[in-house]
């Protein structure tokens, strides 16, 4: 990543108004966690080319990672103004809305992402998570199933399905999905399940005890 930044800096010395280099520099800085610098770099790209949707998207991602969610949404909205079918912007906008507790709006945003990219497993998964937070377990499970259709080894989807089934009192289905998640990532999901309140209804069940024991 440092090399990528150095390469962009070199290009910008030769051509300071090269918006692609400012944008790529912003991506590299964001990947290094240097988020304020990433935003400044995206801003430089946008000063040169105000309709550069990629820079609005990357700016939104950096703002979202800083927890500046309203600003992130505004940035995604600008990206979508210039490229309405930018599925990543719809998805990431949904994440920001979900983090603000605006779950119905988040679901609508994921639906837009899926309208443009129906096999977008991340959006199906995120949609399921928002539906689960609204207590709409059946719809959430259906959304996770779609995520798994496109990414069959999505351990997150199996785990969150297990949570939905547990909260809905469907113990056997919950244990089946928890088993799948643990098979794919044993350390992570055994530890998570031990303290996850979603499993409080099934905690005393022998199958649950056996699964978290290993």
C-alpha positions, 0 to 999 in steps of 0.5 A: 500500500505504501508503494501504491501511495508513492506511485500516485505521488510520483504521478501527481508530481508530473500531473497534479490534476490527475484525478485518477491518481488522487482517487487511487491514493485515497483508496490506498490510504483508506486501506491503511486506516489513514482515513482523514488523509484518504478523505482529503485525497478523494476531495482533491479528486473531486475538486478536479472532477466533481462527477467522479462517482468512484471518489464519492464512493471511496470518500463515503467508505472512509467517512463510514469507517470513521463513524461519520455516518450521515456524511457517509450517506451524503457521499454515497448519495452523490456517487449515486447521483452520477451513477445510479446503478452503483451497487456498492454505493447502495450496499454501503449506504444501507450499512450506514443507515443500519448503523444509524438504526434506520433499518427500513431505509437500509433494507430499501437501499439493499434492495436497490443494490440487488436490483442492479446486482442480483447475485450480490451476496453481501447485500443479501446478507446485510439485508438479512441482518437488518430484517433480523434486527426488526424481528422479521425472522422468516424474511431474514432467513430467506435473505440469508438463504439467498446469500448462501445460494451465491456464496455457499461457504458464507459462515456469517450467513449460517451463524446469523441464520442460527441466531434467527432460528434460535430467537424463533424457537426452532432449536433443531434448525438453529443447531444445524446452522450453528454446526455449519458455521462452526465447521467453517470457522470453529474458533470464531463461532464457538466463542461468539455463541458462548456469549451471544444473547440470541442463543439464550433460549437454547443455551441449556439444550444438550446440542448447544452445549456440545457444539460450543464445547467442541 
